[in-house]
């Protein structure tokens, strides 16, 4: 889970340089020598947000959903209840609601309301549909360390996968680079409202992440390209990169201290790779690490402690059940599949009870997709993980299990203060389900993002359609 105490939420020391001028004068000495010593120095300040979010919520009207079963995303379940969405926020829940003068009422009898699903591991936009080499832009397989690249600069907003995910109740998602490299680059968190550009979709104030990968993938990609070709070389590569980043961080801190002290000093040369890694060491960028085996996850937590940074989440973590206690002790989430296993050797020891066992140990368990198909049915993926745990004797309520898709996912991304649960004051990212969302027959009937109706299953003519698909869908095909 993201360690909020290490730093503020705002990114610092990350991108393009902005110059500001400060005149440092000698003390009140009017002599010629004193005036000659007066210097003018330009301080280099790194723009913390060079590609700011331009996201704007869709227009919304106050909406009251009544008579529904509400799963709040943090372990609570309330039957025959109500929730009020207004001005982009959750304004009231249960009996204690003050109604506005104008609002729309939706009868939720027999239906369920949950927080919108958050997918922590998606490649939509960087590996879009149709799946062709011409726009496969998720892996910069030119060097084991490519922390300088940003996934948002590859995201294609016209990917039809975004709309398919929306129909499955996904309101936010993290887009990651691929897992070929030790350091694959920055991730970006999006609101699932496809628009003209990725900036129009960026989740406001969400921290950046960085994708790292351990195990077979870096070995396979670089084993015949100069290395790493072994797991021990993988770890050496991480450590070498962190040493360089720590030196880079120290140079900037010394520069800032010297400038504050009035010394005539020169800023270090900027390095985009180390700027991202420095952001991790500063606590502003969250590590999301592709890692399967228990022993490797333990090693990576050792490296984390050596260089004093925080891993937000291990992704895939098919052997998370073996070290669930260590995940809890180190405040690290595990973003897992319900039942993927065996497709390569490091995934061989996966078990269907993995998610439930990680949860039972008190660790932060997350169900993710890593799939343009799975993201459309994440409620079913969570249901599979829940039922497998129940069959093994792990008694977890459905209300607790829904945290795997919302609250825990939001915590791992550093956005739980804004979304991930149904609480007064939070963003109105809400899904109305036709029935119990743990049922294979459940459908997301209405999806609200910041209180605006983003998807309505009863109005197929209003469903969002990618520009790329225009003219390719015949009359009634989307119904």
C-alpha positions in Angstrom: 0.0 0.0 0.0 1.2 3.5 -0.7 3.1 5.1 2.2 1.4 8.4 2.4 3.7 9.5 5.3 6.8 9.6 3.2 5.8 12.6 1.2 3.0 14.8 0.1 0.6 13.7 -2.6 1.9 16.3 -5.1 4.7 15.2 -7.4 8.0 17.1 -6.9 11.2 17.4 -8.8 9.9 15.6 -11.9 9.8 17.2 -15.4 10.5 20.3 -17.5 12.6 23.1 -16.1 11.1 26.4 -15.2 13.5 29.3 -14.5 12.9 32.0 -11.9 15.3 34.7 -10.9 16.3 35.6 -7.4 18.7 38.5 -6.6 21.0 37.8 -3.6 22.4 41.0 -2.2 25.1 41.5 0.3 24.1 42.7 3.8 23.4 46.4 4.1 26.9 47.5 3.2 26.9 50.2 0.6 30.6 49.9 -0.2 31.8 49.3 -3.8 33.3 46.0 -2.7 29.9 44.8 -1.2 28.1 45.8 -4.3 30.6 44.0 -6.5 29.9 40.8 -4.4 26.1 41.1 -5.1 25.2 38.2 -7.4 22.2 37.3 -9.4 21.4 33.6 -9.6 18.8 31.7 -11.6 17.2 28.9 -9.6 16.2 25.8 -11.6 12.9 24.5 -10.4 11.5 21.3 -11.9 7.9 21.5 -13.1 6.0 19.0 -11.0 3.2 18.6 -13.5 4.3 19.1 -17.2 1.4 17.2 -18.6 -1.5 18.3 -16.3 -4.9 16.6 -16.3 -7.5 18.4 -18.4 -10.3 16.1 -17.2 -13.8 17.5 -16.9 -16.7 15.5 -15.5 -19.7 15.0 -17.7 -22.7 17.1 -16.8 -24.6 15.6 -13.9 -27.9 16.0 -12.3 -28.7 15.2 -8.7 -29.6 11.5 -8.5 -31.2 9.5 -5.7 -31.1 5.7 -5.8 -33.6 4.2 -3.5 -34.5 0.7 -2.1 -31.2 -0.8 -3.1 -28.7 -3.1 -1.3 -25.6 -0.9 -0.9 -22.1 -2.5 -0.6 -19.9 0.4 0.5 -16.6 -1.0 -0.6 -15.1 -0.9 2.9 -16.8 -3.9 4.4 -20.3 -2.6 4.9 -23.6 -3.8 3.5 -27.0 -2.1 3.9 -30.2 -3.5 2.6 -33.2 -1.4 1.4 -31.1 1.7 1.5 -30.6 4.9 -0.5 -27.7 7.1 -1.8 -27.7 10.6 -3.1 -25.3 11.8 -5.8 -25.0 15.6 -6.3 -22.4 18.0 -7.6 -20.0 15.1 -8.4 -19.9 13.8 -4.9 -21.8 11.4 -2.6 -23.9 13.7 -0.5 -25.9 11.3 1.6 -26.5 7.7 2.4 -29.2 5.8 4.3 -31.9 7.5 6.2 -29.9 10.7 6.8 -30.4 12.5 3.5 -31.5 16.0 2.8 -33.0 16.1 -0.7 -32.3 19.0 -3.1 -35.2 20.8 -4.9 -34.5 19.0 -8.2 -33.3 15.5 -8.5 -33.8 12.3 -10.4 -35.0 9.2 -8.5 -34.1 5.7 -9.5 -35.8 2.7 -7.9 -33.2 0.2 -7.0 -35.5 -2.5 -5.7 -33.8 -5.9 -6.0 -30.6 -4.2 -7.2 -27.2 -3.5 -5.8 -25.1 -0.3 -5.6 -21.3 -0.5 -5.3 -18.4 1.8 -5.7 -17.1 1.9 -9.3 -14.5 -0.8 -10.0 -10.9 0.2 -10.2 -8.5 -1.9 -12.3 -5.0 -1.5 -11.0 -3.4 -3.3 -13.9 -4.5 -2.5 -17.5 -2.7 -2.0 -20.8 -5.7 -0.5 -22.6 -4.6 2.3 -24.9 -1.0 1.1 -25.0 -1.9 -2.4 -26.3 -5.2 -1.4 -27.9 -7.7 -3.2 -30.0 -7.4 -4.2 -32.8 -4.2 -5.9 -31.6 -1.6 -5.0 -34.3 2.1 -4.4 -34.1 1.6 -0.9 -35.6 0.1 0.4 -32.3 1.6 -2.0 -29.8 3.3 0.7 -27.6 3.5 -0.8 -24.2 7.1 -2.1 -24.0 10.2 0.0 -24.7 12.4 -3.1 -25.2 15.7 -1.2 -25.9 17.3 -1.2 -22.4 16.6 -3.0 -19.1 16.1 0.4 -17.5 13.7 2.8 -19.2 12.3 4.7 -16.3 12.3 7.8 -18.5 9.3 6.7 -20.6 5.7 7.5 -19.6 2.8 5.2 -20.5 0.5 8.2 -21.1 2.5 9.1 -24.1 1.5 5.9 -25.7 -2.2 5.7 -24.7 -4.6 5.8 -27.6 -7.9 7.2 -26.3 -9.8 5.7 -29.2 -9.2 2.1 -27.9 -12.7 0.5 -27.9 -11.6 -1.4 -24.8 -12.3 1.6 -22.6 -16.0 1.5 -23.5 -16.2 -2.2 -23.0 -14.6 -1.8 -19.5 -17.1 1.0 -18.7 -20.0 -1.4 -19.5 -18.5 -3.7 -16.9 -18.6 -1.1 -14.2 -14.9 0.1 -14.4 -14.7 3.8 -13.5 -11.0 4.2 -13.0 -7.9 2.2 -14.2 -4.1 2.3 -14.1 -2.4 2.0 -17.5 1.0 0.4 -17.1 3.9 -0.1 -19.5 4.7 -3.8 -20.2 6.9 -6.1 -18.1 9.9 -6.6 -20.4 12.2 -4.3 -18.4 13.6 -4.1 -14.9 12.2 -0.5 -14.9 9.5 -0.2 -17.6 8.5 3.4 -17.2 5.8 5.5 -15.5 2.2 4.4 -15.3 -0.9 6.7 -15.3 -4.3 6.6 -13.6 -7.3 7.4 -15.8 -10.9 8.2 -15.3 -12.7 5.8 -17.6 -14.3 8.6 -19.8 -12.6 8.3 -23.1 -11.9 11.7 -24.7 -9.7 13.4 -27.3 -6.5 13.0 -25.4 -5.0 11.1 -22.5 -4.8 14.4 -20.6 -8.6 14.6 -20.8 -8.8 11.3 -19.1 -6.1 11.7 -16.4 -7.4 11.2 -12.8 -6.8 14.6 -11.2 -4.0 14.6 -8.6 -3.4 10.8 -8.8 0.2 10.0 -8.0 2.3 8.5 -10.8 3.4 4.9 -10.6 6.5 3.2 -12.0 6.4 -0.3 -13.5 9.1 -2.7 -12.5 9.4 -6.4 -13.3 11.3 -9.3 -11.8 11.7 -12.9 -12.8 11.5 -14.4 -16.3 10.6 -11.5 -18.5 13.7 -9.3 -18.2 15.8 -12.5 -18.5 14.0 -13.6 -21.6 14.1 -10.2 -23.3 17.7 -9.3 -22.5 19.5 -12.6 -22.0 21.0 -12.4 -25.5 21.2 -8.6 -25.7 23.8 -7.9 -23.0 21.8 -9.0 -20.0 20.4 -9.5 -17.5 20.2 -13.2 -18.1 19.8 -14.4 -14.6 17.7 -13.4 -11.5 20.9 -12.4 -9.7 21.7 -10.0 -12.5 18.1 -8.6 -12.3 18.7 -7.7 -8.7 22.1 -6.2 -9.5 20.4 -4.1 -12.2 17.8 -2.7 -9.7 20.5 -1.9 -7.2 22.7 -0.2 -9.7 19.8 2.0 -10.9 18.9 2.9 -7.3 22.5 3.8 -6.5 22.5 6.2 -9.4 19.2 7.6 -8.4 20.3 8.2 -4.8 23.4 10.1 -6.1 21.2 12.1 -8.4 18.8 12.9 -5.5 21.7 13.9 -3.3 23.1 16.3 -6.0 19.7 18.1 -6.3 19.3 18.3 -2.6 22.8 19.8 -2.2 22.0 22.3 -5.0 18.8 23.4 -3.3 20.5 23.7 0.1 23.3 25.8 -1.4 20.9 28.0 -3.3 18.9 28.6 -0.1 22.1 29.5 1.7 22.8 32.2 -0.9 25.7 30.4 -2.6 26.4 30.9 -6.2 25.7 27.4 -7.4 24.8 25.5 -10.6 22.0 23.0 -10.9 22.8 19.5 -11.8 22.2 18.3 -15.3 18.7 16.9 -15.7 18.3 13.2 -16.4 14.8 12.0 -17.2 15.5 8.4 -16.1 16.8 9.5 -12.7 14.0 12.1 -12.3 11.5 9.3 -12.2 13.6 7.1 -9.9 14.2 10.1 -7.6 10.4 10.6 -7.5 10.2 7.1 -6.0 12.9 7.8 -3.5 11.1 11.0 -2.6 7.9 9.0 -2.0 6.0 10.7 -4.7 5.9 7.9 -7.3 4.4 4.5 -6.4 6.2 1.2 -7.4 4.0 -1.4 -9.1 6.1 -4.5 -9.5 5.4 -7.5 -11.8 6.5 -10.4 -9.6 5.2 -14.0 -9.4 7.4 -16.0 -7.0 7.3 -15.6 -3.2 11.1 -15.7 -2.9 11.5 -12.9 -5.4 8.9 -10.7 -3.7 10.9 -11.2 -0.4 14.1 -10.2 -2.2 12.4 -7.1 -3.7 11.2 -6.0 -0.2 14.8 -6.4 1.0 15.9 -4.1 -1.9 13.0 -1.7 -1.0 14.4 -1.5 2.6 18.0 -1.1 1.4 17.1 2.0 -0.6 14.2 3.3 1.6 11.4 3.4 -0.9 7.9 1.8 -0.7 6.4 -0.8 -3.1 2.7 0.0 -3.5 1.8 -3.4 -5.0 3.2 -6.6 -6.3 1.3 -7.4 -9.5 0.2 -11.0 -10.3 1.8 -12.3 -7.1 0.6 -15.9 -7.8 2.6 -17.1 -4.8 1.4 -14.2 -2.5 -0.3 -16.8 -0.2 3.1 -18.1 0.8 4.3 -14.7 2.2 0.9 -13.0 3.0 2.2 -12.2 6.5 5.3 -10.4 5.1 3.1 -8.4 2.7 1.0 -7.2 5.7 4.1 -6.4 7.7 5.7 -4.4 4.9 2.4 -2.6 4.0 2.5 -3.9 0.4 -0.6 -4.8 -1.6 -0.9 -7.8 -3.9 -2.8 -7.2 -7.2 -3.8 -10.7 -8.3 -5.8 -12.8 -10.7 -8.5 -15.0 -9.5 -7.2 -18.2 -11.2 -4.5 -17.6 -13.8 -1.6 -20.0 -13.4 0.8 -22.4 -15.2 1.3 -20.5 -18.4 5.0 -20.2 -17.5 7.2 -21.8 -14.9 7.1 -18.9 -12.4 3.3 -19.0 -12.6 3.2 -22.8 -12.0 2.6 -22.7 -8.2 -0.5 -20.5 -8.3 -3.6 -21.6 -6.4 -7.2 -20.5 -6.6 -7.3 -19.6 -2.9 -4.5 -17.1 -3.3 -6.6 -13.9 -3.0 -8.6 -15.1 -0.1 -5.5 -16.3 1.8 -3.7 -12.9 1.3 -6.9 -11.2 2.6 -7.2 -13.6 5.6 -3.6 -12.7 6.6 -4.5 -9.0 6.9 -2.7 -7.9 3.8 -4.1 -5.7 1.1 -5.6 -8.0 -1.5 -6.6 -6.6 -5.0 -8.2 -8.4 -7.9 -6.8 -7.0 -11.3 -7.3 -7.9 -14.9 -4.1 -7.5 -17.1 -6.6 -8.3 -19.9 -8.8 -6.3 -22.3 -11.3 -9.2 -21.8 -11.0 -9.7 -18.1 -11.5 -6.0 -17.3 -15.0 -6.3 -18.6 -15.9 -8.9 -16.0 -13.9 -8.0 -12.9 -16.9 -8.5 -10.7 -17.0 -12.2 -11.8 -13.2 -12.5 -11.2 -13.7 -11.3 -7.6 -16.6 -13.7 -7.2 -14.5 -16.6 -8.3 -11.8 -15.7 -5.8 -14.4 -15.3 -3.0 -16.0 -18.6 -3.7 -12.7 -20.4 -3.9 -11.8 -19.1 -0.5 -15.2 -20.1 0.9 -14.7 -23.7 -0.4 -11.4 -23.8 1.4 -13.0 -22.7 4.6 -12.0 -19.0 4.5 -15.1 -17.2 5.6 -15.1 -13.7 4.0 -18.3 -11.7 3.5 -19.2 -10.4 0.1 -19.0 -6.9 1.5 -15.4 -7.5 2.6 -14.5 -9.1 -0.7 -15.7 -6.1 -2.7 -12.7 -4.2 -1.2 -10.6 -6.2 -3.7 -12.0 -4.2 -6.6 -12.4 -0.8 -5.0 -11.0 0.3 -1.6 -7.8 -1.8 -1.7 -7.3 -1.0 -5.4 -7.6 2.8 -4.6 -5.2 2.5 -1.7 -2.6 0.9 -3.9 -2.9 3.7 -6.4 -2.9 6.5 -3.8 -6.4 7.7 -4.6 -8.4 6.3 -1.7 -9.0 9.8 -0.3 -11.1 10.5 -3.5 -12.6 7.2 -4.6 -12.9 3.5 -3.9 -15.7 3.6 -1.3 -19.2 4.9 -0.9 -18.7 7.6 1.8 -20.1 11.1 2.0 -17.8 13.6 0.4 -16.1 11.1 -2.0 -16.3 11.2 -5.7 -19.6 9.8 -6.9 -18.1 6.9 -8.8 -21.0 4.4 -8.5 -22.4 1.4 -10.2 -26.0 0.2 -10.1 -26.1 -3.6 -10.7 -29.1 -5.6 -11.9 -28.6 -8.1 -9.1 -25.9 -9.3 -6.7 -22.7 -8.4 -8.4 -21.1 -11.7 -7.3 -23.6 -13.4 -9.7 -22.5 -14.4 -13.2 -25.9 -13.0 -14.3 -25.3 -9.5 -12.9 -25.0 -6.6 -15.3 -23.9 -3.1 -14.7 -27.1 -1.2 -15.5 -25.9 2.3 -14.8 -22.4 3.6 -14.3 -21.8 7.0 -12.8 -18.4 8.8 -12.8 -18.3 11.9 -10.6 -22.1 11.7 -10.5 -22.5 11.9 -14.3 -24.3 9.0 -16.0 -21.5 7.6 -18.1 -23.2 4.3 -19.1 -26.9 3.3 -19.2 -27.6 -0.2 -20.3 -31.3 0.7 -20.9 -30.3 3.3 -23.5 -28.1 1.6 -26.1 -28.3 4.5 -28.5 -26.4 6.6 -25.9 -23.6 4.1 -25.3 -20.2 5.6 -25.9 -18.6 4.4 -29.2 -14.9 4.8 -30.1 -14.2 7.1 -33.0 -12.3 4.2 -34.5 -15.5 2.1 -34.6 -17.6 4.7 -36.3 -18.9 3.4 -39.6 -17.9 -0.1 -38.7 -21.0 -1.0 -36.6 -24.2 -1.6 -38.4 -27.7 -0.7 -37.2 -28.4 -2.7 -34.0 -25.0 -4.4 -33.8 -24.2 -2.7 -30.6 -27.4 -3.9 -29.0 
